[in-house]
Amino acid sequence: MRVVIDTNVIVSGILNPYGSPGRIINALLSESMTALHDDRILSEYREVLLRPTFGFSRSDVEVLLDFVELAGEHLSAEPLSLTLPDPSDLPFLEVATTGRAKALISGNIKHFKPRRGQHRVLVTTPADFLRQYRK
């Protein structure tokens, strides 16, 4: 199953491996889902995960990102003509659209409601995705 995982899900999953985001990370690591990504997404993951606020070790972050890069699927995303509340979220939506992802999993689904334009990507929370995925 091909998905795009928002950075906030990665961070939350590492901080609390027992919650829904943690179960998303476990599914990713067990390769029951494939993370679609591009260079922009990997760069954002790296930048956020290495923030001193979180205290994650550089080596642990690099191991995780190496896994995501190797086990996932790298795409060259087609640009979308959308305006999102936060333009830095657009790469996630572009990769999900180009890769025909089953879902874009985010803890902030309202960030993916366009102010201008439309998309057909299922944007869902980790908990909602897991409920649907179990069916």
Residue, then its C-alpha position, 0 to 999 in steps of 0.5 A: m500500500r502506497v502512502v505519503i506520510d506527513t512529517n508530523v506523523i513521523v515525529s509523533g510516531i517516534l515520540n510515542p510509539y504506542g499511539s496511532p502515529g507510532r503504529i503508522i511508523n511500525a507499518l512502514l518499518s515492517e514494509s506493510m506500507t510503502a512511503l512515497h517521497d521526493d527530495r523535498i519530503l526527505s529534506e523536510y524530514r531530516e530538517v525537522l527530525l534533527r531539531p534540538t527540541f526533539g533530541f533525536s540522535r543524528s545517527d538514529v535519524e539517518v538510519l530511519l531516513d535511509f530506510v524510508e529512502l530505500a524501502g520507499e518509492h522516490l518520485s519526481a512529482e508533477p506540480l499542482s495548481l493549488t494554494l494551500p494554507d501552508p505552501s510548504d505542505l504542497p510537496f506532500l500533496e504533489v507526491a501523493t497525487t503523482g504516485r497515486a497514493k492510497a492516502l496522505i496521512s497527516g495529523n493536520i488534515k486542515h493544512f491540505k484543504p486548498r484555498r484555491g484549486q482542488h485535489r482528489v487525494l484522501v487526506t486522513t489522520p493516522a487513527d482514521f487511516l488505521r481504522q480503514y486499513r484494518k477493514 
